[in-house]
Amino acid sequence: MSKKYLKQDWVQEIWTKIINGQTRYEIIKELEVDTYGWGSDKWSRAQRYKVVKQAYDECAIELADNREKQRNLMYDRYLSIYEDAVNNADRTNARQTLDSLTKLMGLNEPEKLMINSDVIVQIDFNANTNNDEDVIEVENEEG
């Protein structure tokens, strides 16, 4: 059995943990105490992070698909809240729900900041002046 095959098994196991919602921190901690029985407690920190990063890279597509499913789920939830607010004639909550929906769907305009100020900065490094206070005279007494 080649080492690459074993590494791919490690990546696949970690990939499964990521898809099931386990955090990177939890996975690294499990690798530090060799929870999986791979001898990962003897690995360097860089090797642990490399295996976890490879697993994250391989599941990026699944996480992107999952993000779209979560967005649709949140859309349905907000829509339900909006419908309840409209049925109860609660305009304040209906408006707030619509604001949240537009943010969720990316339909709102980005917030614009108006920064108008005139600032004059003067820096004097005292390079051209030679004050007597800055000069120290040392007398050498030879006897």
C-alpha positions as CSV (number, residue, x, y, z in Angstrom):
1,M,0.0,0.0,0.0
2,S,1.5,3.3,-1.0
3,K,1.8,6.4,1.2
4,K,-0.2,8.5,-1.2
5,Y,-3.1,6.0,-0.9
6,L,-3.0,6.3,2.9
7,K,-2.9,10.1,2.7
8,Q,-5.9,10.0,0.4
9,D,-7.7,7.9,3.0
10,W,-6.9,10.5,5.7
11,V,-8.1,13.3,3.5
12,Q,-11.3,11.4,2.7
13,E,-12.0,10.8,6.4
14,I,-11.4,14.5,7.3
15,W,-13.5,15.5,4.3
16,T,-16.4,13.5,5.8
17,K,-16.0,15.3,9.1
18,I,-16.0,18.7,7.4
19,I,-19.2,17.9,5.4
20,N,-20.8,16.7,8.7
21,G,-20.1,20.2,10.2
22,Q,-17.0,19.6,12.3
23,T,-14.8,22.6,12.6
24,R,-11.2,22.9,11.5
25,Y,-10.1,23.5,15.1
26,E,-11.9,20.3,16.3
27,I,-10.2,18.2,13.5
28,I,-6.8,19.6,14.3
29,K,-7.3,18.8,18.0
30,E,-8.3,15.2,17.1
31,L,-5.2,14.9,14.9
32,E,-3.0,16.1,17.8
33,V,-4.2,13.3,20.1
34,D,-4.4,10.7,17.3
35,T,-8.1,10.1,17.6
36,Y,-8.1,8.3,14.2
37,G,-5.2,5.9,14.9
38,W,-3.0,7.2,12.1
39,G,-0.1,8.2,14.3
40,S,-1.0,11.8,13.6
41,D,0.2,12.8,17.1
42,K,3.7,12.4,15.7
43,W,3.1,14.5,12.6
44,S,4.3,18.0,12.5
45,R,1.8,20.9,12.8
46,A,2.4,21.7,9.1
47,Q,1.6,18.2,8.0
48,R,-1.7,18.2,10.0
49,Y,-2.7,21.6,8.5
50,K,-1.7,20.4,5.0
51,V,-4.0,17.3,5.2
52,V,-6.9,19.4,6.6
53,K,-6.4,22.0,3.9
54,Q,-6.4,19.4,1.2
55,A,-9.7,18.0,2.6
56,Y,-11.2,21.6,2.6
57,D,-10.0,22.1,-1.0
58,E,-11.7,18.9,-2.1
59,C,-15.0,19.7,-0.5
60,A,-15.2,23.3,-1.7
61,I,-17.8,22.4,-4.3
62,E,-20.0,20.6,-1.8
63,L,-19.8,23.6,0.6
64,A,-20.7,26.0,-2.3
65,D,-23.7,23.8,-3.1
66,N,-24.6,23.6,0.6
67,R,-24.4,27.4,0.7
68,E,-27.0,27.7,-2.0
69,K,-29.3,25.3,-0.2
70,Q,-28.9,27.3,3.0
71,R,-29.7,30.5,1.2
72,N,-32.9,28.9,-0.2
73,L,-33.8,27.6,3.3
74,M,-33.3,31.1,4.8
75,Y,-35.3,32.6,2.0
76,D,-38.2,30.3,2.8
77,R,-38.0,31.1,6.5
78,Y,-38.0,34.9,5.9
79,L,-40.9,34.5,3.5
80,S,-42.8,32.7,6.2
81,I,-42.1,35.4,8.7
82,Y,-43.1,38.1,6.2
83,E,-46.4,36.3,5.5
84,D,-47.1,36.1,9.2
85,A,-46.4,39.8,9.6
86,V,-48.7,40.7,6.7
87,N,-51.5,38.5,8.0
88,N,-51.2,40.2,11.5
89,A,-51.1,43.6,9.9
90,D,-47.6,44.2,11.5
91,R,-46.0,46.5,9.0
92,T,-42.9,47.1,11.0
93,N,-41.8,43.5,11.1
94,A,-42.9,43.1,7.4
95,R,-40.7,45.9,6.4
96,Q,-37.7,44.6,8.5
97,T,-38.2,41.2,7.0
98,L,-38.2,42.6,3.5
99,D,-35.0,44.5,4.3
100,S,-33.4,41.3,5.5
101,L,-34.6,39.4,2.4
102,T,-33.0,42.0,0.1
103,K,-29.7,41.7,1.9
104,L,-29.9,37.9,1.7
105,M,-30.6,38.0,-2.0
106,G,-27.9,40.7,-2.6
107,L,-30.5,43.1,-4.0
108,N,-29.7,46.1,-1.7
109,E,-27.4,48.9,-2.6
110,P,-24.1,48.9,-0.8
111,E,-23.9,51.5,1.9
112,K,-22.1,54.6,0.7
113,L,-19.9,56.6,3.0
114,M,-19.3,60.2,2.3
115,I,-16.0,61.3,3.6
116,N,-15.2,64.9,3.0
117,S,-12.5,66.6,4.9
118,D,-9.6,68.8,4.2
119,V,-6.6,67.9,6.4
120,I,-3.2,69.6,6.3
121,V,-0.4,67.6,7.9
122,Q,2.9,69.3,8.7
123,I,5.8,67.2,9.9
124,D,8.9,68.8,11.2
125,F,11.8,66.4,11.8
126,N,14.0,69.2,13.0
127,A,16.6,68.3,10.3
128,N,17.5,71.9,9.4
129,T,17.9,73.3,12.8
130,N,20.8,72.9,15.2
131,N,19.9,73.9,18.7
132,D,22.5,74.4,21.3
133,E,20.5,72.2,23.6
134,D,21.0,69.2,21.2
135,V,24.8,69.6,21.1
136,I,26.8,68.1,23.9
137,E,30.4,69.1,24.3
138,V,32.8,66.7,25.8
139,E,36.1,67.9,27.1
140,N,38.9,65.5,27.2
141,E,41.2,66.1,30.1
142,E,44.6,64.5,29.8
143,G,46.9,64.9,32.6
